[in-house]
């Protein structure tokens, strides 16, 4: 997944072609979107090439439904509607803000990402959460997470969703979502994602880790529910 290290649309397109296959409708161009930021329009055009298949968990608000809310414009929503991301229409840099779940309407909190980087980050996270093959483990020690030849840190800031300190690792043929366990002293929880179960062959060399396997591929399933 080295092409994601550049964190730009060219790298994203190469990733999407590998992960989802060739686009269904190449070169989609949207019209009547002059009020939306250019980078958001470009992302929707990319998504349309795969007929929306690149979002399977959280989702983007359609461009025609964008509207201001407390000075910011929400554009991305967690699947339960509890977490929302927005941009400032008066900020040319289009920094992203977020709101988490709360009994009262909380203020928008700035993240460390521009809109263009957020959209790439969110798309890769969607690929992990909707992957054809997954392995999940909890309370993994920090040593396993140290950068190795087989994995590199995604060059974007950690997220507060699905848990504070969530970050992505890039392997040769796999991705990983990593965040501190509920008890931070216990280590980290990890979701590995790949196109086929065979991409996880290397985990056989980690007998100390109890991996649970999930897949939507035939003959490779488990009755255990997914951890989200």
C-alpha atoms as one frame of an Amber mdcrd trajectory, in Angstrom:
protein
   0.000   0.000   0.000   2.979   2.296  -0.489   1.080   4.512  -2.944  -1.002
   5.800  -0.013   2.066   7.318   1.595   1.708  10.393  -0.613  -1.816  11.055
   0.768  -3.049  12.606  -2.487  -5.792  11.815  -4.998  -3.453  10.041  -7.412
  -2.376   7.663  -4.678  -5.992   7.256  -3.600  -7.087   6.329  -7.134  -4.347
   3.705  -7.379  -5.465   2.292  -4.040  -9.135   2.198  -5.038  -8.313   0.392
  -8.288  -6.411  -2.250  -6.349  -8.948  -2.605  -3.532 -12.247  -2.409  -5.451
 -11.191  -3.149  -9.004 -11.606  -0.926 -12.050 -14.175   1.884 -11.738 -17.680
   1.227 -13.043 -18.048   4.695 -14.563 -14.674   6.317 -15.308 -14.311  10.087
 -15.592 -17.490  11.176 -13.808 -18.000  14.954 -13.765 -20.597  16.553 -11.489
 -22.434  19.763 -12.401 -24.178  22.497 -10.402 -21.791  22.173  -7.453 -20.213
  25.620  -7.547 -20.886  26.246  -3.837 -18.959  23.172  -2.659 -15.181  23.128
  -2.089 -13.249  21.806  -5.068 -11.668  18.943  -3.101 -15.079  17.764  -1.884
 -16.482  17.823  -5.417 -13.474  15.824  -6.641 -14.031  13.219  -3.917 -17.704
  12.827  -4.883 -16.638  12.410  -8.507 -14.201   9.703  -7.459 -16.868   7.985
  -5.342 -19.312   8.068  -8.253 -16.826   6.157 -10.407 -17.351   3.171  -8.078
 -21.089   3.869  -7.699 -20.684   4.734  -4.015 -19.096   1.404  -3.077 -16.145
   3.116  -1.385 -18.286   4.038   1.634 -19.748   1.103   3.544 -19.922   2.324
   7.150 -19.937   6.094   7.546 -21.127   8.302   4.712 -20.736  11.599   2.909
 -23.612  14.055   2.783 -24.665  14.622  -0.818 -23.484  17.915  -2.270 -27.005
  19.229  -2.833 -27.834  18.725   0.865 -24.883  20.636   2.306 -26.017  23.408
   4.647 -24.492  25.415   7.476 -24.927  24.369  11.084 -23.558  26.683  13.790
 -21.178  28.318  11.352 -19.798  25.097   9.839 -21.037  22.876   7.009 -21.348
  19.160   7.914 -20.189  16.884   5.083 -19.399  13.504   6.681 -21.450  11.523
   9.219 -20.833   8.463  11.371 -23.292   5.676  10.576 -25.306   6.184  13.783
 -25.329   9.944  13.345 -23.490  10.466  16.632 -20.274  11.847  15.155 -20.210
  14.550  12.497 -17.422  16.278  10.571 -17.711  19.722   8.979 -15.690  22.428
   7.251 -15.651  26.190   7.687 -17.043  27.818   4.517 -15.159  31.027   5.322
 -11.784  29.304   5.639  -9.917  28.913   2.346  -7.774  26.167   3.893 -10.977
  24.194   4.649  -9.824  22.788   7.967 -12.082  20.026   9.281 -14.051  20.270
  12.534 -15.858  17.537  14.427 -18.626  16.933  16.947 -18.879  13.830  19.086
 -21.918  12.391  20.881 -23.322  14.563  23.670 -26.609  15.179  25.487 -26.222
  18.840  24.568 -25.117  20.315  21.245 -21.333  20.564  21.673 -19.220  23.194
  19.912 -17.324  22.302  16.772 -13.804  21.156  17.650 -10.989  21.615  15.104
  -9.089  18.555  13.918  -5.577  18.645  12.517  -6.618  17.846   8.944  -7.499
  19.815   5.864 -10.543  18.684   3.933  -8.478  17.092   1.147  -6.527  14.935
   3.600  -9.595  14.084   5.662 -11.398  12.676   2.627  -8.478  10.398   1.785
  -8.182   9.335   5.431 -11.924   8.622   5.661 -11.921   6.633   2.415  -9.095
   4.381   3.591 -10.866   3.877   6.917 -14.019   2.865   5.036 -11.980   0.301
   3.114 -10.847  -1.190   6.421 -14.315  -1.337   7.986 -15.872  -2.878   4.868
 -12.980  -5.116   3.845 -13.619  -8.531   2.257 -11.309 -10.116   4.841 -10.572
  -8.978   8.385  -8.761 -10.071  11.504  -9.380  -8.494  14.898  -7.312  -8.648
  18.074  -7.486  -6.794  21.356  -4.930  -5.698  23.915  -1.906  -6.076  21.671
   1.397  -4.899  23.098   3.040  -1.772  21.760   6.063  -3.661  20.427   3.956
  -5.160  17.642   2.971  -1.668  16.540   6.505  -0.376  16.120   7.265   0.460
  12.475   8.693  -2.568  10.721   9.578  -3.485   7.170   6.067  -4.878   6.711
   4.135  -1.863   7.977   4.328   1.907   7.883   2.348   4.660   9.520  -0.291
   6.364   7.370   1.089   9.929   7.041  -1.982  11.662   8.499  -2.876  12.635
  12.100  -4.662  10.203  14.457  -8.449  10.435  14.697 -10.783  10.605  17.692
 -13.147   8.135  15.999 -13.803   5.265  16.526 -11.604   5.899  19.581  -9.193
   8.625  20.576  -5.771   8.026  19.068  -7.039   5.899  16.158  -4.423   5.547
  13.440  -3.820   3.505  10.317  -0.891   1.283   9.395  -0.051   0.384   5.799
   1.199  -3.112   5.041   2.262  -4.628   1.736  -1.187  -6.067   0.974  -3.140
  -5.087   4.069  -4.279  -2.172   6.205  -4.688  -1.889   9.960  -6.810   0.331
  12.187  -5.151   0.684  15.583  -6.322   2.457  18.718  -5.754   2.189  22.487
  -7.858  -0.440  24.269 -10.587   0.671  26.671  -7.960   0.294  29.364  -4.953
   2.077  27.791  -2.584   0.127  30.047  -3.796  -3.086  28.412  -2.380  -2.220
  24.990  -4.091  -1.598  21.651  -6.991  -3.022  19.674  -6.290  -3.820  16.022
  -8.424  -4.466  12.950  -6.505  -5.916  10.008  -8.096  -5.567   6.578  -7.246
  -7.123   3.227  -8.760  -8.236  -0.051  -8.294 -11.966   0.596  -7.576 -14.076
   3.708  -4.307 -15.184   2.098  -2.971 -11.665   2.630  -2.906 -12.469   6.359
  -0.578 -15.466   6.049   2.087 -13.547   7.977  -0.095 -13.556  11.114   0.717
 -17.249  11.519   4.058 -15.999  12.817   2.320 -14.192  15.697   1.026 -17.109
  17.822   1.025 -14.890  20.906  -1.837 -12.848  19.420  -5.375 -14.239  19.455
  -6.783 -13.182  16.087 -10.478 -13.511  15.250 -11.223 -13.834  11.540 -14.134
 -12.329   9.625 -14.900 -12.378   5.931 -17.695 -11.990   3.408 -15.908 -14.536
   1.254 -17.462 -17.979   1.050 -15.993 -20.726   3.266 -14.215 -18.235   5.496
 -16.697 -17.045   8.079 -17.280 -16.907  11.806 -20.452 -16.699  13.863 -18.942
 -14.082  16.134 -20.333 -10.570  15.619 -18.042  -7.850  14.371 -16.727  -5.590
  17.156 -18.613  -2.453  16.047
